[in-house]
Amino acid sequence: MRDLMAQQLPLDGLTGMIARIRGLLLTEEKVDRAVQLLARAIKESFAGTIGAGVSLLDVHGRRKSSGFMHGVVEQADRMQYELGQGPCLTAWAAEEAVVIEDLDSDDRWPDWKAAVAGLPIRSVVSVPLLAGKECIGALKLYGAQPGEYDDATGRLLALFAAPAATLLAHIQASDAPQRMSESLQASLHSRDAVNRACGILMERHRIVPEAALQELMRQARAAGRTLGQVSADVVAGTPAAAG
């Protein structure tokens, strides 16, 4: 009963916030407002969270952080985009929940871990924003203490990522139909290339999916190129440029 009650609070809060987002006018200004409301709802619904945010594509197809409820989110996300690695990028690319129970003992993203060492981050959970067949971004929570999040947190957050993604995708499409459609198509094409490239690397090197994704991110960072470009080269059989 205690666990059920603990889960019911965030469920009620996020359900109400999704309803509020649905009622917003579909303008560029309201897109930002909708994302802010979503991030605030998430932050307030999960105890121990110091910052929450949403990663989306902008109209140029570049990743950006929106609606972050603490400066630490913006800083941590910026380092992920610059380094091409991190829990939110992995959640976005792999389309699955990523949980860090204690960053001090988690070595999946060594460069990003080193870059955020001075920030008050010990726990992270991020889930993909899947709108139909398109992954348009990721939700994330940052906690200052270890053990704030676990797999159950990831499953709970994922329950609301789907309706939130549908709403945000609709707002974006209504906001600038042609530009956003092009960006989302590019994102979908890139995601397909990433998935295929990961499969090739897994078969070629006998490695697990996460290791394949990390290798693609490493190559992209070394070559100063996007993950999609490097993945397309792998799929086409063209070696990625060395850095």
Buried (B, 14 or more C-beta within 10 A) or exposed (E): EEEEEEBEEBBEBBBEBBEEBEEBEBEEEBBEBBBBBBBBBBBBBBEBBBBBBBBBBEBEBEBBBBBBBBEBBBBBBBBBBEBBBBBBBBBBBBBBBBBBBEBEEBEBBEBBBEBBEEBEBBBBBBBBBBBEEBBBBBBBBBBBEBEBBEEEBBEBBBBBBBBBBBBBBEBBBBBBEEBBEBBBEBBBEBBBBBBBBBBBBBEEEEBEBBBBBBBBBBBBBBBEBBBBBBBBBBBEEEEBEEE
